[in-house]
């Protein structure tokens, strides 16, 4: 297949392009990377994984209003279409779907996909309604693209758990492929929101990754025997050493159920997840520890 990037803004055109590609090759495997744009190396790694495993790679760029709360940064969320298209071209995406809000939501949405159980804690607690917005838009996109596989970054581990639960519960025929967190050389997890950080906030934001490293070493040294409350306290004390850090949450939960654990070894995988604000910028990070 000769590579040529198609930029599509309408749902019908998107469906037609994918239908046409499938008609030419009945074994065609479609890989899908849904994003909100302002792409960085983390998104590029998802596109590379999709390119490696699939024949046709579809990237969507849509800042979804349903997943932003009333006091959140929808209007100031960073956007740069030309830069995003250049990255998509460099990573050999085949189709970039760039719909408007009117295209995605031509009338007020009366149907909302709500996933319970995995949405009540962590970001779901501090951002009510956020995951309803995520699940609804991802469900819509899955119906439009009908991919064989969809690629999500593990940086938002809760989002991955929510999407996996939705796909399982609704029998959506798509394989969810979680991809590792991509970090700057100094350890900061890549995020489109990092652009908001002032230099001193950016420097102090390294406390997220260093607190996770501390947690990993405490778990390793104790061979998983460290008390959950003791581990929780150690992480919080470490983050509080950065005066600009305002903790939203520090959670230690079983993964992917996101339920609390009394002891670390009660679960085969434990997620240590953080959300910390620096000024108006809220950053998340996590580590997954398997036993």
N, C-alpha and C positions, 0 to 999 in steps of 0.2 A: 504494500500500500504506500503510494507516494504521500509524503507528509505535507498536509496543507491545513493550517488552522482555520476552522470555520467559527465565526462569531455570530451567534444566534440570539435574538432578543424576544422571540415569540414561541409560546408553547407548541403550537401546531407545527411550526417549522422544525423545532427540536425533534418532535415525534417523527416527522417525515424523514429527517436526516438519519435518525437511528434505524428506522424501519427500512430505509433504502440500503444502509450498510448491512443490516441483517439479511436482507433479500439476496445480496451478492454472496454471502457466506453464512450458511446455516449454523456453522460451529463458532461463529464470532462471539468472543467473550468481551462484554462491555464493563469497563471499570469506571467508577464514578467518585469524584472528589468534591463534596459540597463545601463551600467556603463563604465567608462574608467579605472576601477581598482583602485589600492591602496586604498582598501576599509576601511571605518571607520564606526563608530556607526550610522552615517547618512544613509549609504547604508544598514546597518543591520536593521534599522527601516523600510526601504522600503521592504526588504525581509520578515520581520515579518508581515507587512501589507498584502503582497502577500500570505504568508503562511496561514494567517487567513482566507482569502477570496477565495482562489483558491485550486484546487486539485493538480495541477502540477506547480511547480515554476521554471522558467527558468531565469538564470542570464547571461548576456553577459558582457564580459570584452574585450574592444577593444579601444585602444588609436587611435582615428580617425584623420588621417593626414589632411582630408579635412577641419576640423574646426579650424586649426591653421594657423595664418598668417605667412608671411616670417620671421618676427623678434620675433616670439613667441616661447614658451618653449617646442616644440614637443620632441626634443631629450632629454631634461632633465626632462620631465614629469615623476614623480615617478612611479616605477613599482616594484611589489613584488608578483609574481605569487603564491608562496607557502603560503604566509600570506593570500592572497585573497582566496585561496582554503580552508584554515583552517576556515576562517570566513563563507564562503559559507556552509561548512559542519556543523558548529556550528548552523547556522540559518536554517538548513534543506532545503537548495535549492535542487532540484531534478537534474537539468541539469545546468552545467556551459559551456557556449559557448565561446571558446577562439580562435578566428580565427586570422590568420596572416594578414598582410596588403595585401599580394598576394592573399589570399583566398577571401578577401572582394573586392579587386580591381584588378582582374587579368589582365585587360587592362585599359588604361586611361579612366576615366569616361566622357562620352559625354552627359549624362543626369543629370541635377542638379535640385533638388526640391528647389524652391525659394518662400518663403512666404513673401508677402509684407504687409505693414500697421503696423504690430506689430514688424517689424525688423529694422525700420529706426532709432529709438532712442536708448537710453541706451547703452548696449553693442554692438548693431548693428552699432552704429555710430562710436564707438572707435575701433571696430574689424570688418572691412568690410569683407563680405564673410563668417563670422563665422557661421551665422545661416543657410546659404545655406548648409554648411558642416554638421551641426547638422540635419537639415530636411532631407537631402539626406541619411545620414547613418541610421537615425531612420526609415525612410520609407523602406529602404532595410531590416533592422532587422525585422520590422513588417511583411514584406512579407515572410521572412524566418520562423519566429516563429508562425505567425498568432495567437497572443494571444487574449484572451477575455478581459483582463485588463492589462494596463501597468502603472507602478508606478514611479513617478518622484518627486524629492525633491523640495519644494517651495523656497529653497534658491536661485535657479535660476528661479525666477518667470517669467522672460521673456521667458526662454526656454519652460516652461510649457505653456505659452500663444501661442507660436509659434507652438508647437506640437498639442495643442488643435485646432488651426486654420487649420492646415494641415489636421488633421483627419476629421474635419467637411467639409472642402472644397472638399476633395478627397473621401469622403464617406468610409473611412477605418473603418471596423467594429471592433473597439477596444474602450473600455472605458478607458479614461485617469484619473488616480487617483493621484491628488496632495497630498503630505504628508508634515506634518509640518517640519520647520527647526529644526535641532538638534544642540544644543549648548554645549560648554564646561561649566563647573561649573561657570566660571567667565564671561560667556556670549559670547565668541568668537564662531561664526558659524563654525561648522566643515567643513573642506575642505581638499582635498588631498594636496593642495598647502601650507597649514599651515606649513608643514615640512620644507619649504624653509626659514621660518622666523628666524632671529637671536633673541636672548633673548630680547633685547631692542625693536626690531621691534614687537615681539610677545606681549610685554607689551603694547606698544602704539597702537597696532591693536584693542585693546578693545574700542577705540574711535568709531568704527563703531557701535557696539551694544549700547554704551551709547548715541550716537547721535540719534539713532532710539528711544531709551527710552525717551529722551528729547522731540523728535517730538511727540511721542504718548501722553506725558503728556500735551504739549502745545495744542494739538488738543482737548484732553479731557477737559482741563480747560476752553477752549473757546467754548466748545460744537460744535466744527467744524466750528466756525465762524472766526478763525484766517485767515488772508490774506495769500494766497499761497506764495507770494514773501517774506513776513515776516518770514514764516516758513522755507523757503528755506535758507534765510540769517542766521537764528538762527542755522540751521544744519551745514552750512559751517563754521560759526564762531566757533562752538564747535569742529569740526574736526581739524581746524587750530591750536587749542591749542596743538596738538601733532606735534612737529617739524619734525618728520620723515614721516608724512602723506602727500602724494601728491595726490590731488583729481583728479580723472578722470572725474567723474560726480556725481551730486546729482540731482535726478529727482523726481518730484511729478506728477504722471499721473493717469488717470482713468485705472481701471483694469477690464477685461483683454484686452481692446482695446489699452492701452498704449498711448492714446492721451492726450495732455496737458489739464489741467482743469483751468478755470479762478477762480472758487471758489471750495473749497473742496466738498461741498454738491451738486455740479453739477453731481457727480457720486455716484452710490450706494456703490462702492468700490474704494478706492484710494490706489495706491502703492507708498510708499516712498522707492526709490532704490538708493543704493550707490555703487560706485566702487572707491577704494582708493589703491594707490600703496605704498608699503613699500620696498624701494630698487627696486629690479626687480620683486618683488612678488605683483601681482594684486589681491586684495580680493574684493568680492562682498557681499552685505548683503541687507536685505529689511524688511519692515513690511507692512502688508496689513491692512488697516483700513476700516471697513464697517460702513455705516450710515443707 
